[in-house]
Amino acid sequence: MALQRNITKRNSMFTITLLLATIQVINPGSEQSSVQKDISGYLPKPGELEEWEPVGSPQKFVGEDLYLLINGGAVIYYEYGFKQVITQECVNKDGKSINLEIYEMTNTASAYGIYSFKISGDGEEIAVGTDGLLEGYYLNFWKGNFLVTLTAYDSDKMTLDGLLAVARAVDTKIGKEGKKPSLIELLPKEKLRSSDVKYLKGELSLSNNYEFDSENIFGLKEGAIGDYGDFKIFLFKYEDEKESRKWFENARDHLKESSRFEGFTDHGDDFSITDRVKNHIYARQNQDYVFIFIGTEEIDPKIIFEKLADNIR
């Protein structure tokens, strides 16, 4: 729902995002190939699973056709780097159903990023794929440059067992592993679960976690968020120190005049503000990065920023 609200709220900006994404999808000279490889081999085959069978023909959506599958939700996949998806329904003898979706993304960072966007962090860790997470009757994992999403329609033990069986079959077929983006490793690890991390690839993924402004005032292209319960750390990466300084100052100037925030205080290399729900926000530019703390005044962001700086060094 948050995604839909943002799309409605900032329709003009998303139109530009969509246009750029569509150009990348259909441009033969871009990373998106005009001829996609066949990924149907990752689907379970008839007779392969003891209690479950694929039913009907799989459906495949390439490039801009993703809108036919998830409509308004497609734009975030384009931001992360979508190539194609294949879907398959599996059923058992009692008529229970599981829906399988295998998304091929541009690279491993894209797959991990869209995975981190989809999960809530409140699920049960499952030994399947990379970072398998079961949330109710939804199961997500990523592996290589693929995101795998399985959806059941009840939480009976039989159904959840089937969910795991289908997931493990796909996991085995994908085979290749992938590494998380190096930016993730810079976040302080104390009290941080893997499901509490979000990897960002643009303004849309950022605004669905926290909306600083209706425009991309940080010029974000790559970032990470660590949720530590009492506070969150936002880490934005830029090409060099000059670019990080430019966008830090741009964001500072916008937020100073924004009606969404109050109590702007310039600390030289840092600045602080307070949002409408009294979150304390502290920001700092450091080398190629921008650090942002969002939490309460009881926690000293400077100590956390020093940990970040040490990890970068």
C-alpha positions, -999 to +999 in steps of 0.1 A: +000+000+000+029+023+007+042+018-028+008+026-043+005+057-022+039+069-034+031+062-070-002+081-068+015+110-049+043+115-073+030+104-106+050+128-128+083+117-113+075+081-118+065+087-154+101+098-160+114+067-141+092+044-161+102+060-194+139+055-186+133+020-174+113+012-206+141+026-228+166+004-211+144-027-215+138-022-252+172-008-262+193-036-277+225-016-268+216-016-230+223-043-204+189-058-212+193-081-241+165-081-268+167-119-268+163-134-233+176-168-224+151-196-216+147-198-178+119-225-179+145-251-170+144-237-134+108-248-130+098-281-113+090-308-139+060-332-138+068-362-115+097-344-099+079-336-066+063-363-046+031-346-036+029-316-059+026-312-097+029-282-120-005-275-136-011-255-168+015-238-189+040-215-173+037-178-181+066-156-191+069-118-189+098-100-205+107-063-201+077-039-200+053-069-200+059-071-163+030-046-159+007-074-171+017-094-140+020-069-112+008-036-127+017-007-104+044-027-085+065-032-116+083+001-116+104-008-085+116-039-104+128-017-132+147+005-108+166-025-095+172-040-130+145-064-142+150-087-172+122-113-172+100-135-149+084-169-154+055-181-133+041-216-126+012-229-105+017-262-086-011-282-070-015-313-049-041-341-048-062-321-023-065-292-046-042-269-026-022-245-047+012-228-047+023-200-071+059-198-081+076-168-096+113-167-107+126-133-116+158-129-136+175-096-126+204-078-143+230-090-118+234-104-082+232-069-067+198-064-085+185-097-072+196-091-037+182-055-038+147-065-049+147-094-024+156-069+004+128-046-008+101-074-007+108-089+027+095-074+059+122-089+082+096-105+106+097-140+091+114-174+098+148-180+083+147-211+060+177-230+047+169-226+010+187-204-016+203-174-002+186-157+028+155-179+025+127-162+045+092-176+053+067-149+062+033-164+069+026-183+036+051-163+015+086-175+009+113-154-007+150-162-015+176-149-039+204-168-056+228-156-083+209-130-103+175-145-095+147-137-070+124-165-062+089-158-047+065-186-037+030-179-025+006-204-008-030-197-001-032-211+035-007-219+063-016-256+068+014-278+074+008-297+042+008-265+022+039-251+039+057-284+034+049-281-003+061-245-004+095-257+009+096-287-015+090-264-045+115-239-032+143-265-028+137-279-062+142-245-078+172-238-055+189-269-068+183-260-104+196-224-102+229-237-088+250-206-089+256-184-059+259-147-055+276-122-032+258-093-015+269-058-026+300-047-008+282-016+005+262-038+028+293-050+046+300-014+058+270-013+081+278-020+118+268-056+123+260-055+160+223-063+166+217-063+128+200-093+113+203-100+075+166-094+071+169-059+087+190-046+057+176-029+026+198-023-005+188+007-025+192+013-063+175+046-067+150+072-053+120+050-055+135+023-032+146+050-008+112+068-007+095+035+002+116+033+033+117+070+042+106+100+022+129+130+026+114+149-003+093+144-034+125+148-055+157+129-055+175+155-034+203+131-025+209+121-061+208+085-049+221+057-072+232+032-046+225+030-009+219+007+021+197+009+052+203-009+085+173-012+109+186-016+145+153-013+162+157+019+181+173+037+151+181+033+114+213+040+095+212+052+058+244+049+039+246+064+004+275+057-020+288+081-047+314+080-074+338+102-055+341+127-027+332+157-049+299+141-060+290+131-024+297+167-012+276+181-040+245+160-032+250+163+006+249+201+002+219+199-022+199+178+003+209+200+032+197+232+014+164+215+005+157+201+040+166+234+056+136+250+038+113+220+039+080+222+057+082+185+066+110+191+091+119+216+118+148+225+141+174+226+113+209+230+129+241+233+108+270+216+126+296+224+098+303+190+083+270+177+097+234+189+101+204+178+121+166+182+118+135+167+133+106+152+113+069+155+120+068+124+143+098+137+163+124+115+148+159+130+153+177+130+119+215+136+117+235+137+085+272+137+076+293+136+045+323+114+046+346+108+017+325+091-011+295+086+013+267+103+030+256+090+065+222+095+079+209+086+113+172+084+121+162+077+157+158+093+191+179+119+208+189+093+235+213+077+210+244+096+199+247+094+161+283+106+162+294+073+178+277+053+151+291+075+124+326+068+137+319+031+134+309+036+098+340+057+091+362+030+106+346+003+084+352+025+053+388+030+063 
